[in-house]
Amino acid sequence: MRTLVSNQRGFTLFGLLCFFGAIIGAIIGYKYGFFRFGPTYSVACSLAGGVIGYTVFRLPYLFVDRRIQYILKNETSQQLRDRLYIKDQYFIILLILTQLINRHENINNELSFVIGLIRSDSIDRRRFGWAALNFAYPKIAIQIAEYQPTDRTEKCRTLASRINFEL
């Protein structure tokens, strides 16, 4: 189950770990290749080291992702809905909506929460809200296709006010 949205930009802690893991792996691979096989194979060892470093440093993300999915999977639908309104858990909204959709639950009542996110003062909340709107309510997201979470708050709120809530 993929939850990443391609139009989101920026580094997370896990993205930063992967980036540095690839750099560190490439440096170690280059040095190993240079001293073990000579300059000819140092580039190939550098590339292999970068891939290995990226993979190793990606493991924390995979563990956390699996753990969160396990926790959410074992919660009731009402607990998932309640979790939406817990302060600072908006960042797992896609996982929560995915669980509700997979359970064939009606998610129309959660639309007001998603609209609240895209109207937020916080760019981060708007990014997650926009991703959730596109994922769970694509017919509504089309109504404001020009919406950009990084735009000024006033512009985002104006666009969000144009939404016709009829599903």
C-alpha positions in Angstrom: 0.0 0.0 0.0 1.6 3.2 -1.1 0.8 6.4 0.7 3.3 8.8 -0.8 2.0 11.5 -3.0 4.2 12.5 -5.9 3.3 16.3 -5.8 4.7 16.7 -2.3 8.1 18.3 -2.0 10.5 18.8 0.8 12.7 16.6 3.0 11.5 14.6 5.9 13.8 13.2 8.5 13.6 9.8 6.7 14.4 11.4 3.4 17.4 13.1 4.9 18.6 9.8 6.3 18.3 8.2 2.9 20.2 11.0 1.3 23.1 10.9 3.7 23.1 7.1 3.7 23.6 7.2 -0.1 26.4 9.7 0.2 28.1 7.9 3.0 27.7 4.6 1.2 29.2 6.0 -2.0 32.2 7.4 -0.2 32.9 4.2 1.6 32.3 2.2 -1.6 34.7 4.5 -3.5 37.4 4.1 -0.9 37.0 0.4 -0.6 37.0 0.0 -4.4 40.0 2.2 -4.8 42.2 0.5 -2.2 41.0 -3.1 -3.0 40.7 -3.0 -6.8 42.3 0.2 -8.0 40.9 3.3 -9.6 39.2 1.4 -12.4 36.6 -0.3 -10.1 36.3 2.5 -7.6 33.4 4.1 -9.5 31.4 0.9 -9.7 32.0 0.3 -5.9 31.0 3.8 -5.2 27.7 3.3 -7.0 27.1 0.0 -5.2 28.0 1.6 -1.9 25.5 4.4 -2.6 22.7 1.9 -3.2 23.6 -0.1 -0.1 23.8 3.0 2.0 20.4 4.3 0.8 18.9 0.9 1.5 20.3 0.6 5.0 19.3 4.1 5.9 15.8 3.6 4.6 15.2 0.8 7.0 14.0 3.1 9.9 11.3 4.5 7.6 10.2 1.0 6.6 10.0 -0.1 10.3 8.1 3.0 11.4 5.7 2.8 8.4 4.9 -0.9 9.1 4.4 -0.2 12.8 2.0 2.6 12.1 0.0 0.6 9.6 -0.1 -2.3 12.1 -1.5 -0.1 14.8 -4.1 1.5 12.5 -5.2 -1.8 11.1 -6.0 -3.1 14.6 -8.0 0.0 15.6 -11.8 0.2 15.2 -13.2 2.5 12.6 -14.4 4.9 15.3 -10.9 5.0 16.8 -9.5 5.8 13.4 -12.0 8.7 13.0 -11.2 9.9 16.5 -7.5 9.8 15.6 -8.1 12.4 12.9 -9.0 15.0 15.4 -6.0 14.4 17.7 -3.7 17.3 17.6 -0.7 16.9 15.3 -1.7 13.5 13.8 -2.8 15.1 10.5 0.3 13.7 8.9 -1.2 10.1 8.9 -4.5 11.2 7.4 -3.8 9.2 4.2 -3.1 6.0 6.2 -6.3 6.6 8.2 -8.4 7.2 5.1 -6.9 4.2 3.4 -7.9 2.0 6.3 -11.4 3.4 6.3 -11.8 2.9 2.5 -10.4 -0.6 2.7 -13.1 -1.4 5.3 -15.7 0.0 2.9 -16.6 2.7 5.4 -18.4 5.9 4.4 -15.8 8.7 4.5 -18.1 11.6 3.6 -18.1 12.9 7.2 -14.3 13.3 7.1 -14.5 15.7 4.2 -15.0 18.6 6.5 -11.8 17.8 8.3 -9.9 17.5 5.0 -11.3 20.9 3.9 -10.2 22.3 7.3 -6.7 21.1 6.5 -6.5 22.8 3.1 -7.8 26.0 4.7 -5.1 26.0 7.4 -2.5 28.6 8.2 0.1 25.9 8.1 1.6 25.0 4.7 2.4 21.5 6.1 -1.3 20.9 7.0 -2.4 22.2 3.6 0.0 19.8 1.9 -1.4 16.8 3.8 -5.0 18.0 3.3 -4.5 18.5 -0.4 -3.0 15.0 -0.7 -5.9 13.6 1.2 -8.4 15.5 -0.9 -6.9 14.2 -4.1 -6.7 10.6 -2.8 -10.1 10.2 -1.1 -12.2 12.8 -2.9 -10.8 13.2 -6.4 -14.1 14.6 -7.9 -14.0 17.4 -5.3 -10.3 18.1 -5.8 -10.9 18.6 -9.6 -13.1 21.6 -8.6 -10.1 23.5 -7.4 -7.4 21.9 -9.6 -5.4 25.1 -9.5 -5.0 24.9 -5.7 -1.3 24.9 -4.5 -0.7 24.2 -0.8 2.3 26.5 -0.9 0.3 29.5 -2.1 -0.7 32.3 0.4 -3.2 31.3 3.0 -5.8 33.7 1.7 -5.6 32.3 -1.8 -5.9 28.7 -0.4 -9.0 29.7 1.6 -10.6 31.4 -1.3 -10.2 28.4 -3.5 -11.4 26.1 -0.8 -14.6 28.2 -0.4 -15.5 27.4 -4.0 -15.9 23.7 -3.3 -19.3 22.3 -4.0 -19.8 19.6 -1.2 -22.3 17.5 -3.2 -20.6 14.1 -3.6 
